[in-house]
Amino acid sequence: MRVSILGAGAAACGAAAQLSAMGHDPMLWSPSGRSTEQLAAGAPLRATGAIEASFHPRIAGSAAEAVASADVVMLAMPGYAHKMAFDAIAPHLREGQSVIVSSHASFGALYLSQLLAARKLSVPIVVWGTTLTTGRKASPTEVAVNSLRSKIDIASLPQEAAAEALALCNALFGERFVVREGLLAIALSNLNPQNHLAIALFNLTRMERGESWGQAENVTTAVGRVMEALDAERLAIAEAFGVSVRTIREHYAYSYQLPVASIAEMNAELHGRGKGGFGPTTLESRYVLEDAPYGLWPTVLLGRLAGKPATLHEAGLTMLSAAYGRDFAGENELLPALGFAAMARDELEARARDGF
């Protein structure tokens, strides 16, 4: 299949490498074009680590070109770019295509559904709770893939298209996908915001000073305890909505092939294996700029709707906003565009099942 990936970062290039390895035909689109300039000039994209590949992805010059040549359109950008990407592709999508959102953030699938409904167009939207790979871009033409996840939670909008969504994802990326109970389950399945909150907040001066520091190495007993407490809040909200989601320990086990233990112990094991990675070396990190407005804030709002206040999530969001001198909740562009603040619980549950 011809799969156009919106994005050219580590997650996008990791997905492109797996698509190529599975015999598919990936295309990358970078909105600025800077990230794909060397690839467009003919340089191969090389993946190392959990995926070893060297291939030539097609490069799109515009969102319209990316959509026009695709059987499937996949979004693999930070959450703060999702509204821009949805606005760019919505006028060009057509019947028979599918959209995959990796990973889903802040009810973006509902926003895209709203845009398509205005065109009286129905396109299945597949949402993932996390990314296919972890890793980093070593250069514009190299991606270091730390891990290829063995399990990824997915759902579809509308929910009745779940079987087709599962078959599509398996065909594209291999049998590693688990269907969850709809969009609400996936909205509560992305653990990056809660994990990155604890990691960033307790290592903020390291980030600000540009230090080189081991991420897993610094998930100490105290930091791990906070991560598990944040996880308990998320699990309570999911239970109140009647959906099943993966725990943080399951997430680590499936993402990094680790034995289940406390989060501090699992990170110590990851560090001991030499796969603990490095933390952010700047305050301008997606750990905060993406995850605070597009991850923590939606969880806070879902907690309010469910009657299960996400006290630690909200406290962390407030602390990060104070540290940065910004209002991260106010920086979310997707929720206001959906009129989320005015949605009652029953309306949200219906939209999460059927879309617009």
Residue pairs with C-beta under 8 A, 6 or more apart in sequence:
1 24
1 25
1 71
1 72
1 171
1 172
2 24
2 25
2 27
2 69
2 70
2 71
2 72
3 19
3 24
3 25
3 26
3 27
3 70
3 71
3 72
3 73
3 74
3 172
4 26
4 27
4 28
4 29
4 60
4 66
4 67
4 69
4 70
4 72
4 73
4 74
5 12
5 15
5 16
5 26
5 27
5 28
5 29
5 74
5 75
5 76
6 12
6 29
6 63
6 66
6 73
6 74
6 75
6 76
6 77
6 85
6 88
6 89
7 28
7 29
7 30
7 75
7 76
7 77
7 81
7 85
8 28
8 29
8 30
8 35
8 36
9 35
9 76
9 77
9 78
9 137
10 133
10 134
10 135
10 136
10 137
10 143
10 144
11 76
11 102
11 131
11 132
11 133
12 28
12 76
12 77
13 28
13 45
13 47
13 137
13 143
14 47
14 51
14 131
14 132
14 133
14 134
14 135
14 143
14 145
14 148
15 26
15 74
15 76
15 102
15 131
15 132
15 133
15 173
16 26
16 28
16 45
16 55
16 57
17 45
17 47
17 51
17 53
17 55
17 133
17 143
17 145
18 51
18 132
18 133
18 148
18 173
18 174
19 25
19 26
19 172
19 173
20 26
20 53
20 55
20 57
21 51
21 53
22 172
22 173
22 174
24 172
25 58
26 57
26 58
27 57
27 58
27 59
27 60
27 66
27 69
27 70
28 36
28 39
28 57
28 58
28 59
28 60
29 36
29 59
29 60
29 62
29 63
29 65
29 66
30 36
31 63
31 81
31 84
31 85
31 88
33 40
33 61
35 140
36 59
36 140
37 140
38 140
38 141
39 45
39 56
39 57
39 59
39 140
39 141
40 59
42 56
43 141
44 54
44 55
44 56
44 141
45 54
45 55
45 56
45 57
45 141
45 142
45 143
46 53
46 54
46 141
46 142
46 143
47 53
47 54
47 142
47 143
47 144
47 145
48 138
48 142
48 143
48 144
48 145
49 135
49 144
49 145
49 146
49 147
50 133
50 135
50 145
50 146
50 147
50 148
51 133
51 145
51 148
58 69
60 66
60 69
63 85
63 88
63 89
63 92
64 91
64 92
66 73
66 89
67 73
67 89
67 92
67 93
67 94
67 97
68 92
70 97
71 97
71 98
72 97
72 98
72 99
72 100
72 168
72 172
73 89
73 93
73 97
73 98
73 99
73 100
74 99
74 100
74 101
74 102
75 82
75 85
75 86
75 99
75 100
75 101
75 102
75 108
76 102
76 131
77 85
78 286
78 289
78 290
79 105
79 106
79 108
79 290
79 291
79 293
79 294
79 295
80 289
80 290
80 293
80 294
80 331
80 333
82 101
82 105
82 106
82 108
82 111
82 294
82 334
83 108
83 111
83 333
83 334
83 337
86 108
86 111
86 112
86 115
87 115
89 99
90 112
90 115
90 116
90 119
91 119
93 99
93 116
93 121
93 123
94 121
94 123
95 121
95 122
95 123
97 123
98 123
98 124
98 125
98 126
98 165
98 168
99 112
99 123
99 124
99 125
99 126
100 126
100 127
100 128
100 168
100 169
101 108
101 109
101 112
101 125
101 126
101 127
101 128
102 128
102 130
102 131
102 132
103 127
103 128
103 129
103 130
103 131
103 190
103 192
104 127
104 128
104 129
104 183
104 186
104 187
104 190
105 190
105 290
105 294
105 295
105 298
105 334
106 293
106 294
106 295
106 297
106 298
106 332
106 334
106 335
107 183
107 187
107 298
107 334
107 335
107 338
107 340
107 352
108 334
109 125
109 127
109 157
109 183
109 355
110 157
110 183
110 338
110 351
110 352
110 355
110 356
111 334
111 337
111 338
112 125
113 125
113 157
113 351
113 355
113 356
114 337
114 338
114 356
116 122
116 123
116 356
117 355
117 356
124 156
124 157
124 158
124 161
124 164
124 165
125 156
125 157
125 355
126 154
126 155
126 156
126 165
126 168
126 169
127 154
127 155
127 156
127 157
127 183
127 186
128 152
128 153
128 154
128 186
129 152
129 153
129 154
129 180
129 185
129 186
129 189
129 190
129 245
129 246
130 149
130 152
130 153
130 189
130 190
130 191
130 192
130 251
130 255
131 149
132 148
132 149
132 152
132 173
133 145
133 146
133 147
133 148
133 149
134 145
134 146
134 147
134 149
134 255
134 277
135 143
135 144
135 145
135 146
135 147
136 143
136 144
136 146
136 277
137 143
137 144
138 144
146 275
146 277
147 255
147 256
147 257
147 275
149 176
149 254
149 255
150 176
150 254
150 255
150 257
151 176
151 177
151 178
151 246
151 254
152 169
152 176
152 177
152 178
153 177
153 178
153 179
153 180
153 185
153 186
153 189
153 245
153 246
154 165
154 166
154 169
154 177
154 178
154 179
154 180
154 186
155 162
155 165
155 179
155 180
155 181
155 182
155 183
155 185
155 186
156 162
156 164
156 165
157 183
157 352
157 354
157 355
158 353
158 354
158 355
159 182
159 183
159 352
159 353
159 354
162 179
163 179
165 179
166 177
166 179
169 177
170 176
170 177
180 186
180 189
180 243
180 244
180 245
181 242
181 243
181 244
182 243
182 352
182 353
183 352
183 353
184 241
184 243
184 348
184 349
184 352
185 238
185 243
185 244
185 245
187 298
187 302
187 352
188 234
188 237
188 238
188 241
188 243
188 245
188 299
188 302
189 245
189 246
190 295
191 231
191 234
191 246
191 248
191 251
192 291
192 295
193 291
193 292
193 294
193 295
193 296
193 299
193 313
194 227
194 230
194 231
194 233
194 234
194 248
194 295
194 296
194 299
194 313
195 227
195 230
195 248
196 287
196 288
196 291
196 295
197 230
197 291
197 292
197 296
197 313
197 316
197 317
197 320
198 219
198 223
198 226
198 227
198 230
198 316
199 215
199 218
199 219
199 223
199 227
199 279
199 287
200 207
200 279
200 280
200 285
200 287
200 288
200 320
201 316
201 319
201 320
202 218
202 222
202 223
202 226
203 213
203 218
203 279
204 283
204 323
206 213
206 218
206 279
207 279
207 280
207 281
207 282
207 283
207 285
208 283
210 281
210 282
211 281
212 278
212 281
213 278
213 279
214 271
214 276
214 277
214 278
214 279
215 276
215 277
215 278
215 279
216 267
216 268
216 270
216 271
216 275
216 276
216 277
217 267
217 268
217 271
217 276
218 279
219 227
219 263
219 264
219 267
219 268
220 264
221 262
221 264
223 264
224 262
224 263
224 264
224 265
224 267
225 263
225 264
226 312
227 248
227 263
228 248
228 262
228 263
229 312
230 312
230 313
230 316
231 247
231 248
233 299
233 303
233 308
233 310
233 311
233 312
233 313
234 245
234 299
234 310
234 313
235 245
235 247
236 308
237 299
237 302
237 303
237 306
237 308
237 310
238 244
238 245
240 306
240 307
240 308
241 302
241 306
241 349
246 254
248 263
249 260
249 261
249 262
249 263
249 266
250 260
252 258
252 260
252 263
252 266
252 267
252 270
253 259
253 260
253 266
256 266
256 270
256 275
258 266
258 269
258 270
259 266
259 269
260 266
261 269
267 276
270 276
280 287
283 324
288 320
288 324
288 328
292 317
292 320
292 321
292 328
292 331
293 328
293 329
293 330
293 331
293 332
294 332
294 334
296 313
296 314
296 316
296 317
296 328
297 317
297 328
297 329
297 332
297 335
298 332
298 335
299 310
299 313
300 310
300 313
300 314
300 317
300 329
301 335
301 340
301 341
302 310
303 309
303 310
303 313
303 314
305 345
305 348
306 345
317 328
317 329
320 328
321 327
321 328
321 329
335 341
340 348
343 351
